[in-house]
């Protein structure tokens, strides 16, 4: 088993205070970060790299489209990455799934970041597409899956219910810290989540709220609060065939 601290964070294209975003991430000190709404316009590549450096991390997965990225700490090694565009809907933002296959302490894991639609129909359809992509990645890399992101739906909704039919809702299993993730200034809704395979042991999940210095930066940084999960990831088959996505 390897201990992994995973952070899911919607950073709203750094439209607020990028320095506060970096302070929040560094204060949490994650091994892996699944980010949503990272910059995708106007020197986007430079801005993403600068953000990763400011957080003490490096980019493990993500492309320009859809504002998704997976970041990893220096001690976490990237073995492969994938990026999947989900089916489009006219007039709506394009949605996607960013996947990083990572190794830490001799254990492999699949970390995936997504940001689902505001509309019920596309959101539910995309959930089924995501499950197909993740099942293929699980088979390809022989590692447990962790999916994190902005679900744009609260627990009990149709998409959330489909996801919990396949994965553990980390906060529901082992709540630790605050529950609502939106908005950062007036938190009232839990619309961000970390989902894991049953083989992953969840030690705690929630919004870090004990450090008042950290929480003071939440409304400065972005409109979502950071969601952190403390996980124990089982040993994967490191001899499994390593197929790398381009």
C-alpha positions, 0 to 999 in steps of 0.5 A: 500500500502507498499513502497518497494525498490527492487534491481536486481543485477548480481554479476558475482559469486563474481569474482570481488570485493565482498566488492564492491558488499556489498558497492553497496547494502548497499548504495542502502539500498533495502528491497528486492534484486533479485540476479543473478550469486551468488556463486554456487561452492566451499563453495557456501553456506558459501559464499552466507551467508557471502555476505548476512551478508555483505549486511545487508540482509538475504537469502529468497530464492534460491538453489545451482543450477543456481546461483539465490537468493532473499535476504530480509532486516531484517524487511521483513518476508519470508512466503514461497519460491519456486525454479523451474528448467527450461527445460534443453538444451544440452550444455547450462547453466541450467536456473531457477526461484527463488521465495520468498513470502514476507511480509512487512508492512502488505503487501504480495508480490512475488519476483522472480529472474531469469537469462535467456539464451544468445540464443534466442530459449531457452530464449523465451521458458523459458519465457513461463515456468516462466509465468506459474510458476508465475501465479501458485504462484499468485493463490497460495499465493494471492499476486502481482508478481514482476519479476527481473533479467538478461534478456540477451535481450534488450527491443523490443526483442521476450522474452521482448515483451512476458514479457511486454504482462503480466507485466509492464516494470518498467523502461519504465513506470517511468524512474529514473536514468540511463538506460543501465545496461551492462556493468558496466564499459561501460554501453551501453545496457539495459538487466536487468529489473524489471517487475511488475503486473499492480496493483503495482505502479511504482514510479521510476526505473533505475540505481542509478547514482546521488551518485558518491561514489556509481557509482565508485564501479560499475566497481569494483563490477561486470560486471552489474550495479544495477537496482533499482525500487521504488514500491508501492505494494497493500495490498494482501489477508493475509487470502489466503491459505499459501502453502509452497514450500519445 
